[in-house]
Amino acid sequence: MFTKNPKAVIPAGMLISNIGNGMYTLSIGILLYNHTGKTSSFALIVVLQAVLSFLTQSFASVVSDKGFAQVSAVLAEFLRGSLILIFGILSYFTSPNLLIILAALLSFFQPFYRTSVFVIAPLIASGSDLAKYNARVSAFQQIGQLVGAGVAGFIISFLSPYGAIFVNGLSYLVSAYTMHMVTIPTQDTKVFDFLKSLHHFKISMVLNDWKTLFNHLSLQKSLFFLAFFGVIDAVIANYINILYAPMLTYFNAQNYWLSIWDGLFAVGAIVGVEIFGRLNKFHENILLSMFALTMELACFLILSISSLQMVAPVMLILGLNNSLSSASFNLTLQTAARQEFLGKISGLRQMSISLSTVLIIPLLSSGLNKSFKLGNSYMAFVICFVICASFGCLKRYMKMGNKIC
């Protein structure tokens, strides 16, 4: 029997959405590379997405905190799906360069969906149920990326990248419907009410809301730490994506190892969030994140001295600990922050991710360009800095069993 339980329906919708994400990334990359013969076009998309998401994140955060998280998520997914279908058709008949414009437009709406999902979670689950719900969402995200890339490869092989883009657009529309059909406490689901209220979201009001948040953070400095330093997991995941190609060269490995390494990292991430969902003793305890980060630091050092046969289990361990750390940071943020600030706290975290992508990834990439070992050493140093800063900034919160705030 079909259920409208949000704890089941929303993760299912996110699974479908992330299947589309996996298709989009692979298809856009292939289309632009085939059209230009260079990777610079796809790199431009990455930069555009980071910058434009940063610009709209502050507004998306305020909207979610005003009781419109659900309806903004529905509209964001609907508009993303519609834009992909429209621009996919236009680029097919004109030029693939239109896909760069598409990426820019999609970046404006992505923060609305991402922030809404973060805000909605504590509204439909609490305590250990929230940890298990987050674990299910994270697992579905990883599975969606894996399935999306696999299905896209099949569609691209037998049809074309445009076929995968079309399916991607449909996946966002289905995701929008799943978010629309559930009932979530305190959420106004009427699109007309949301549109009527938009004139209230003036720049002055948005700035005032953010001022209120920073006044709150001045009293709860641990929250600022969690939102800022918690982005290390995203930095590590991005670094791993650019590490694969140099790792092939360093170990003189065949191309099929890429699929094995990426698959094992994803499997480790799925196992990690499932384990976290059952570790009730460590929920809302930042020590688990510190332990996981230490394991990731060790993994990057081991990669520099290991053999080809050792890379696969190291990638599995990296994925497991990356998801453990990320899940711990997210749950602590969701439970420590006051409900009226959840959207802006999520926004602060996402803006920190954008900034770290622009500032840290080029440094790590430059290290990799010089040597495989140097790049890993840079990554290990960044992780070490975060661990030391964690204990320095939160020493009065680092007692086993205590909440972060």
Contacts in CASP RR format, 6 or more apart in sequence:
PFRMAT RR
TARGET T0000
AUTHOR 0000-0000-0000
METHOD contacts of the structure
MODEL  1
MFTKNPKAVIPAGMLISNIGNGMYTLSIGILLYNHTGKTSSFALIVVLQA
VLSFLTQSFASVVSDKGFAQVSAVLAEFLRGSLILIFGILSYFTSPNLLI
ILAALLSFFQPFYRTSVFVIAPLIASGSDLAKYNARVSAFQQIGQLVGAG
VAGFIISFLSPYGAIFVNGLSYLVSAYTMHMVTIPTQDTKVFDFLKSLHH
FKISMVLNDWKTLFNHLSLQKSLFFLAFFGVIDAVIANYINILYAPMLTY
FNAQNYWLSIWDGLFAVGAIVGVEIFGRLNKFHENILLSMFALTMELACF
LILSISSLQMVAPVMLILGLNNSLSSASFNLTLQTAARQEFLGKISGLRQ
MSISLSTVLIIPLLSSGLNKSFKLGNSYMAFVICFVICASFGCLKRYMKM
GNKIC
3 9 0 8 1.000
4 181 0 8 1.000
4 182 0 8 1.000
4 183 0 8 1.000
5 182 0 8 1.000
6 120 0 8 1.000
6 124 0 8 1.000
6 182 0 8 1.000
6 183 0 8 1.000
6 184 0 8 1.000
7 124 0 8 1.000
7 125 0 8 1.000
7 129 0 8 1.000
7 133 0 8 1.000
7 136 0 8 1.000
9 178 0 8 1.000
9 181 0 8 1.000
9 182 0 8 1.000
10 117 0 8 1.000
10 120 0 8 1.000
10 124 0 8 1.000
10 137 0 8 1.000
10 178 0 8 1.000
10 179 0 8 1.000
10 182 0 8 1.000
11 133 0 8 1.000
11 136 0 8 1.000
11 137 0 8 1.000
11 140 0 8 1.000
12 140 0 8 1.000
12 178 0 8 1.000
13 174 0 8 1.000
13 175 0 8 1.000
13 178 0 8 1.000
13 179 0 8 1.000
14 117 0 8 1.000
14 137 0 8 1.000
14 140 0 8 1.000
14 141 0 8 1.000
14 175 0 8 1.000
15 140 0 8 1.000
15 141 0 8 1.000
15 143 0 8 1.000
15 144 0 8 1.000
16 171 0 8 1.000
16 174 0 8 1.000
16 175 0 8 1.000
16 178 0 8 1.000
17 77 0 8 1.000
17 113 0 8 1.000
17 171 0 8 1.000
17 172 0 8 1.000
17 175 0 8 1.000
18 140 0 8 1.000
18 141 0 8 1.000
18 143 0 8 1.000
18 144 0 8 1.000
18 145 0 8 1.000
18 148 0 8 1.000
19 144 0 8 1.000
19 145 0 8 1.000
19 147 0 8 1.000
19 148 0 8 1.000
19 151 0 8 1.000
19 171 0 8 1.000
20 144 0 8 1.000
20 148 0 8 1.000
20 167 0 8 1.000
20 168 0 8 1.000
20 169 0 8 1.000
20 171 0 8 1.000
20 172 0 8 1.000
21 144 0 8 1.000
21 145 0 8 1.000
21 148 0 8 1.000
21 168 0 8 1.000
22 144 0 8 1.000
22 145 0 8 1.000
22 148 0 8 1.000
22 149 0 8 1.000
22 152 0 8 1.000
22 168 0 8 1.000
23 148 0 8 1.000
23 149 0 8 1.000
23 151 0 8 1.000
23 152 0 8 1.000
23 155 0 8 1.000
23 164 0 8 1.000
23 165 0 8 1.000
23 167 0 8 1.000
23 168 0 8 1.000
23 171 0 8 1.000
24 84 0 8 1.000
24 164 0 8 1.000
24 165 0 8 1.000
24 168 0 8 1.000
25 149 0 8 1.000
26 148 0 8 1.000
26 149 0 8 1.000
26 152 0 8 1.000
26 153 0 8 1.000
26 156 0 8 1.000
26 161 0 8 1.000
26 164 0 8 1.000
27 152 0 8 1.000
27 156 0 8 1.000
27 161 0 8 1.000
27 162 0 8 1.000
27 163 0 8 1.000
27 164 0 8 1.000
27 165 0 8 1.000
27 168 0 8 1.000
28 42 0 8 1.000
28 45 0 8 1.000
28 99 0 8 1.000
28 103 0 8 1.000
28 161 0 8 1.000
28 165 0 8 1.000
29 41 0 8 1.000
29 42 0 8 1.000
30 156 0 8 1.000
30 161 0 8 1.000
31 91 0 8 1.000
31 96 0 8 1.000
31 99 0 8 1.000
31 161 0 8 1.000
31 162 0 8 1.000
31 165 0 8 1.000
32 41 0 8 1.000
32 42 0 8 1.000
32 45 0 8 1.000
32 96 0 8 1.000
32 99 0 8 1.000
32 100 0 8 1.000
33 39 0 8 1.000
33 41 0 8 1.000
33 42 0 8 1.000
34 96 0 8 1.000
35 41 0 8 1.000
35 95 0 8 1.000
35 96 0 8 1.000
35 97 0 8 1.000
41 97 0 8 1.000
41 100 0 8 1.000
44 100 0 8 1.000
45 99 0 8 1.000
45 100 0 8 1.000
45 103 0 8 1.000
46 357 0 8 1.000
47 358 0 8 1.000
48 100 0 8 1.000
48 103 0 8 1.000
48 104 0 8 1.000
48 107 0 8 1.000
49 103 0 8 1.000
49 104 0 8 1.000
49 106 0 8 1.000
49 107 0 8 1.000
49 110 0 8 1.000
50 354 0 8 1.000
50 357 0 8 1.000
50 358 0 8 1.000
51 107 0 8 1.000
51 354 0 8 1.000
51 358 0 8 1.000
52 104 0 8 1.000
52 107 0 8 1.000
52 108 0 8 1.000
53 107 0 8 1.000
53 108 0 8 1.000
53 110 0 8 1.000
53 111 0 8 1.000
53 350 0 8 1.000
53 354 0 8 1.000
54 351 0 8 1.000
54 354 0 8 1.000
54 355 0 8 1.000
55 108 0 8 1.000
56 107 0 8 1.000
56 108 0 8 1.000
56 109 0 8 1.000
56 111 0 8 1.000
56 112 0 8 1.000
57 111 0 8 1.000
57 115 0 8 1.000
57 347 0 8 1.000
57 350 0 8 1.000
57 351 0 8 1.000
57 354 0 8 1.000
58 206 0 8 1.000
58 210 0 8 1.000
58 344 0 8 1.000
58 347 0 8 1.000
58 351 0 8 1.000
59 201 0 8 1.000
59 206 0 8 1.000
60 72 0 8 1.000
60 111 0 8 1.000
60 112 0 8 1.000
60 114 0 8 1.000
60 115 0 8 1.000
60 116 0 8 1.000
60 347 0 8 1.000
61 111 0 8 1.000
61 115 0 8 1.000
61 343 0 8 1.000
61 344 0 8 1.000
61 346 0 8 1.000
61 347 0 8 1.000
61 348 0 8 1.000
62 201 0 8 1.000
62 205 0 8 1.000
62 206 0 8 1.000
62 209 0 8 1.000
62 210 0 8 1.000
62 343 0 8 1.000
62 344 0 8 1.000
63 69 0 8 1.000
63 72 0 8 1.000
63 112 0 8 1.000
63 201 0 8 1.000
64 72 0 8 1.000
64 112 0 8 1.000
64 115 0 8 1.000
64 116 0 8 1.000
64 118 0 8 1.000
64 119 0 8 1.000
64 342 0 8 1.000
64 343 0 8 1.000
64 346 0 8 1.000
65 119 0 8 1.000
65 209 0 8 1.000
65 340 0 8 1.000
65 341 0 8 1.000
65 342 0 8 1.000
65 343 0 8 1.000
65 344 0 8 1.000
66 197 0 8 1.000
66 201 0 8 1.000
67 186 0 8 1.000
67 187 0 8 1.000
67 188 0 8 1.000
68 187 0 8 1.000
68 188 0 8 1.000
68 194 0 8 1.000
68 197 0 8 1.000
69 115 0 8 1.000
69 116 0 8 1.000
69 119 0 8 1.000
69 120 0 8 1.000
69 123 0 8 1.000
69 184 0 8 1.000
69 187 0 8 1.000
69 343 0 8 1.000
70 116 0 8 1.000
70 120 0 8 1.000
70 179 0 8 1.000
70 180 0 8 1.000
70 182 0 8 1.000
70 184 0 8 1.000
70 187 0 8 1.000
70 188 0 8 1.000
70 189 0 8 1.000
71 187 0 8 1.000
71 188 0 8 1.000
71 189 0 8 1.000
71 190 0 8 1.000
71 191 0 8 1.000
71 193 0 8 1.000
71 194 0 8 1.000
72 112 0 8 1.000
72 113 0 8 1.000
72 116 0 8 1.000
72 194 0 8 1.000
73 112 0 8 1.000
73 113 0 8 1.000
73 116 0 8 1.000
73 117 0 8 1.000
73 120 0 8 1.000
73 176 0 8 1.000
73 179 0 8 1.000
74 176 0 8 1.000
74 179 0 8 1.000
74 180 0 8 1.000
74 189 0 8 1.000
74 191 0 8 1.000
75 109 0 8 1.000
75 112 0 8 1.000
75 176 0 8 1.000
75 191 0 8 1.000
75 194 0 8 1.000
76 109 0 8 1.000
76 110 0 8 1.000
76 112 0 8 1.000
76 113 0 8 1.000
76 116 0 8 1.000
76 176 0 8 1.000
77 113 0 8 1.000
77 172 0 8 1.000
77 173 0 8 1.000
77 175 0 8 1.000
77 176 0 8 1.000
77 179 0 8 1.000
78 172 0 8 1.000
78 173 0 8 1.000
78 176 0 8 1.000
79 109 0 8 1.000
80 106 0 8 1.000
80 109 0 8 1.000
80 110 0 8 1.000
80 113 0 8 1.000
80 169 0 8 1.000
80 172 0 8 1.000
81 168 0 8 1.000
81 169 0 8 1.000
81 170 0 8 1.000
81 171 0 8 1.000
81 172 0 8 1.000
81 173 0 8 1.000
81 176 0 8 1.000
82 169 0 8 1.000
82 173 0 8 1.000
83 102 0 8 1.000
83 105 0 8 1.000
83 106 0 8 1.000
84 102 0 8 1.000
84 106 0 8 1.000
84 165 0 8 1.000
84 166 0 8 1.000
84 168 0 8 1.000
84 169 0 8 1.000
84 172 0 8 1.000
85 166 0 8 1.000
85 169 0 8 1.000
85 170 0 8 1.000
87 98 0 8 1.000
87 99 0 8 1.000
87 101 0 8 1.000
87 102 0 8 1.000
87 105 0 8 1.000
88 98 0 8 1.000
88 99 0 8 1.000
88 102 0 8 1.000
88 162 0 8 1.000
88 165 0 8 1.000
88 166 0 8 1.000
90 98 0 8 1.000
91 97 0 8 1.000
91 98 0 8 1.000
91 99 0 8 1.000
91 102 0 8 1.000
91 162 0 8 1.000
92 162 0 8 1.000
111 347 0 8 1.000
111 350 0 8 1.000
114 346 0 8 1.000
114 350 0 8 1.000
115 343 0 8 1.000
115 346 0 8 1.000
115 347 0 8 1.000
115 350 0 8 1.000
117 137 0 8 1.000
118 330 0 8 1.000
118 334 0 8 1.000
118 342 0 8 1.000
118 343 0 8 1.000
118 346 0 8 1.000
119 342 0 8 1.000
119 343 0 8 1.000
119 346 0 8 1.000
120 184 0 8 1.000
120 187 0 8 1.000
121 130 0 8 1.000
121 133 0 8 1.000
121 134 0 8 1.000
121 137 0 8 1.000
121 334 0 8 1.000
122 130 0 8 1.000
122 334 0 8 1.000
122 335 0 8 1.000
122 339 0 8 1.000
122 342 0 8 1.000
123 184 0 8 1.000
123 185 0 8 1.000
123 186 0 8 1.000
123 187 0 8 1.000
124 133 0 8 1.000
124 184 0 8 1.000
124 185 0 8 1.000
125 132 0 8 1.000
125 133 0 8 1.000
127 283 0 8 1.000
127 335 0 8 1.000
128 277 0 8 1.000
128 280 0 8 1.000
128 283 0 8 1.000
130 331 0 8 1.000
130 334 0 8 1.000
130 335 0 8 1.000
131 276 0 8 1.000
131 277 0 8 1.000
131 279 0 8 1.000
131 280 0 8 1.000
131 283 0 8 1.000
131 327 0 8 1.000
131 331 0 8 1.000
132 277 0 8 1.000
132 278 0 8 1.000
134 273 0 8 1.000
134 276 0 8 1.000
134 277 0 8 1.000
134 327 0 8 1.000
134 330 0 8 1.000
134 331 0 8 1.000
134 334 0 8 1.000
135 273 0 8 1.000
135 274 0 8 1.000
135 276 0 8 1.000
135 277 0 8 1.000
135 327 0 8 1.000
136 273 0 8 1.000
138 269 0 8 1.000
138 270 0 8 1.000
138 273 0 8 1.000
138 323 0 8 1.000
138 326 0 8 1.000
138 327 0 8 1.000
139 269 0 8 1.000
139 270 0 8 1.000
139 273 0 8 1.000
139 274 0 8 1.000
142 266 0 8 1.000
142 269 0 8 1.000
142 270 0 8 1.000
142 273 0 8 1.000
142 323 0 8 1.000
143 266 0 8 1.000
143 270 0 8 1.000
145 266 0 8 1.000
146 263 0 8 1.000
146 266 0 8 1.000
151 164 0 8 1.000
151 167 0 8 1.000
152 161 0 8 1.000
152 164 0 8 1.000
152 167 0 8 1.000
153 164 0 8 1.000
155 163 0 8 1.000
155 164 0 8 1.000
155 167 0 8 1.000
156 163 0 8 1.000
156 164 0 8 1.000
180 189 0 8 1.000
183 189 0 8 1.000
188 194 0 8 1.000
209 344 0 8 1.000
210 344 0 8 1.000
213 341 0 8 1.000
213 344 0 8 1.000
213 345 0 8 1.000
213 348 0 8 1.000
216 223 0 8 1.000
216 338 0 8 1.000
216 341 0 8 1.000
217 223 0 8 1.000
217 224 0 8 1.000
220 336 0 8 1.000
220 405 0 8 1.000
221 393 0 8 1.000
222 336 0 8 1.000
222 393 0 8 1.000
222 394 0 8 1.000
222 397 0 8 1.000
222 404 0 8 1.000
222 405 0 8 1.000
223 333 0 8 1.000
223 336 0 8 1.000
223 337 0 8 1.000
223 345 0 8 1.000
223 405 0 8 1.000
224 348 0 8 1.000
225 389 0 8 1.000
225 390 0 8 1.000
225 393 0 8 1.000
225 394 0 8 1.000
226 286 0 8 1.000
226 329 0 8 1.000
226 332 0 8 1.000
226 333 0 8 1.000
226 336 0 8 1.000
226 349 0 8 1.000
226 404 0 8 1.000
227 333 0 8 1.000
227 345 0 8 1.000
227 347 0 8 1.000
227 348 0 8 1.000
227 349 0 8 1.000
227 352 0 8 1.000
228 348 0 8 1.000
228 349 0 8 1.000
228 352 0 8 1.000
229 386 0 8 1.000
229 389 0 8 1.000
229 390 0 8 1.000
229 393 0 8 1.000
230 289 0 8 1.000
230 326 0 8 1.000
230 329 0 8 1.000
230 349 0 8 1.000
230 352 0 8 1.000
230 386 0 8 1.000
231 349 0 8 1.000
231 352 0 8 1.000
231 353 0 8 1.000
231 356 0 8 1.000
232 293 0 8 1.000
232 325 0 8 1.000
232 356 0 8 1.000
232 382 0 8 1.000
232 383 0 8 1.000
232 386 0 8 1.000
233 322 0 8 1.000
233 325 0 8 1.000
233 326 0 8 1.000
233 329 0 8 1.000
234 326 0 8 1.000
234 353 0 8 1.000
234 356 0 8 1.000
234 357 0 8 1.000
235 353 0 8 1.000
235 356 0 8 1.000
235 357 0 8 1.000
235 360 0 8 1.000
235 361 0 8 1.000
235 364 0 8 1.000
235 382 0 8 1.000
236 296 0 8 1.000
236 318 0 8 1.000
236 322 0 8 1.000
236 379 0 8 1.000
236 383 0 8 1.000
237 322 0 8 1.000
238 357 0 8 1.000
238 361 0 8 1.000
239 361 0 8 1.000
239 364 0 8 1.000
239 379 0 8 1.000
240 265 0 8 1.000
240 318 0 8 1.000
242 361 0 8 1.000
242 364 0 8 1.000
242 365 0 8 1.000
242 368 0 8 1.000
243 368 0 8 1.000
243 376 0 8 1.000
244 258 0 8 1.000
244 261 0 8 1.000
244 262 0 8 1.000
246 368 0 8 1.000
246 372 0 8 1.000
247 253 0 8 1.000
247 261 0 8 1.000
247 303 0 8 1.000
247 311 0 8 1.000
247 372 0 8 1.000
248 255 0 8 1.000
248 257 0 8 1.000
248 258 0 8 1.000
249 372 0 8 1.000
250 372 0 8 1.000
251 257 0 8 1.000
251 307 0 8 1.000
251 308 0 8 1.000
251 311 0 8 1.000
252 308 0 8 1.000
253 308 0 8 1.000
257 308 0 8 1.000
257 311 0 8 1.000
260 312 0 8 1.000
261 311 0 8 1.000
261 312 0 8 1.000
261 315 0 8 1.000
262 315 0 8 1.000
263 315 0 8 1.000
264 312 0 8 1.000
264 313 0 8 1.000
264 315 0 8 1.000
264 316 0 8 1.000
264 319 0 8 1.000
265 315 0 8 1.000
265 316 0 8 1.000
265 318 0 8 1.000
265 319 0 8 1.000
265 322 0 8 1.000
266 319 0 8 1.000
267 316 0 8 1.000
268 316 0 8 1.000
268 317 0 8 1.000
268 319 0 8 1.000
268 320 0 8 1.000
268 323 0 8 1.000
269 319 0 8 1.000
269 320 0 8 1.000
269 322 0 8 1.000
269 323 0 8 1.000
270 323 0 8 1.000
271 320 0 8 1.000
271 323 0 8 1.000
272 319 0 8 1.000
272 320 0 8 1.000
272 321 0 8 1.000
272 323 0 8 1.000
272 324 0 8 1.000
272 327 0 8 1.000
273 323 0 8 1.000
273 324 0 8 1.000
273 327 0 8 1.000
275 320 0 8 1.000
275 324 0 8 1.000
276 282 0 8 1.000
276 288 0 8 1.000
276 323 0 8 1.000
276 324 0 8 1.000
276 327 0 8 1.000
276 328 0 8 1.000
276 331 0 8 1.000
277 283 0 8 1.000
277 327 0 8 1.000
279 288 0 8 1.000
281 401 0 8 1.000
282 288 0 8 1.000
282 328 0 8 1.000
283 331 0 8 1.000
283 335 0 8 1.000
284 331 0 8 1.000
284 332 0 8 1.000
284 335 0 8 1.000
284 336 0 8 1.000
284 403 0 8 1.000
284 404 0 8 1.000
285 328 0 8 1.000
285 332 0 8 1.000
285 400 0 8 1.000
285 401 0 8 1.000
285 402 0 8 1.000
285 403 0 8 1.000
285 404 0 8 1.000
286 328 0 8 1.000
286 329 0 8 1.000
286 332 0 8 1.000
286 390 0 8 1.000
286 394 0 8 1.000
286 397 0 8 1.000
286 398 0 8 1.000
286 404 0 8 1.000
287 398 0 8 1.000
287 400 0 8 1.000
288 324 0 8 1.000
288 325 0 8 1.000
288 328 0 8 1.000
289 324 0 8 1.000
289 325 0 8 1.000
289 328 0 8 1.000
289 329 0 8 1.000
289 332 0 8 1.000
289 390 0 8 1.000
290 387 0 8 1.000
290 390 0 8 1.000
290 391 0 8 1.000
292 321 0 8 1.000
292 322 0 8 1.000
292 324 0 8 1.000
292 325 0 8 1.000
292 328 0 8 1.000
293 321 0 8 1.000
293 325 0 8 1.000
293 383 0 8 1.000
293 386 0 8 1.000
293 387 0 8 1.000
294 387 0 8 1.000
295 317 0 8 1.000
295 321 0 8 1.000
296 318 0 8 1.000
296 321 0 8 1.000
296 322 0 8 1.000
296 325 0 8 1.000
296 383 0 8 1.000
297 380 0 8 1.000
297 383 0 8 1.000
297 384 0 8 1.000
297 387 0 8 1.000
299 314 0 8 1.000
299 317 0 8 1.000
299 318 0 8 1.000
299 321 0 8 1.000
300 376 0 8 1.000
300 377 0 8 1.000
300 379 0 8 1.000
300 380 0 8 1.000
300 383 0 8 1.000
301 376 0 8 1.000
301 377 0 8 1.000
301 380 0 8 1.000
302 310 0 8 1.000
302 314 0 8 1.000
303 311 0 8 1.000
303 314 0 8 1.000
303 376 0 8 1.000
304 372 0 8 1.000
304 373 0 8 1.000
304 376 0 8 1.000
304 377 0 8 1.000
306 314 0 8 1.000
332 404 0 8 1.000
333 345 0 8 1.000
333 346 0 8 1.000
333 349 0 8 1.000
334 342 0 8 1.000
335 403 0 8 1.000
336 403 0 8 1.000
336 404 0 8 1.000
336 405 0 8 1.000
337 345 0 8 1.000
360 382 0 8 1.000
363 378 0 8 1.000
364 375 0 8 1.000
364 378 0 8 1.000
364 379 0 8 1.000
364 382 0 8 1.000
367 374 0 8 1.000
367 375 0 8 1.000
367 378 0 8 1.000
368 374 0 8 1.000
368 375 0 8 1.000
391 398 0 8 1.000
394 404 0 8 1.000
397 403 0 8 1.000
397 404 0 8 1.000
397 405 0 8 1.000
END
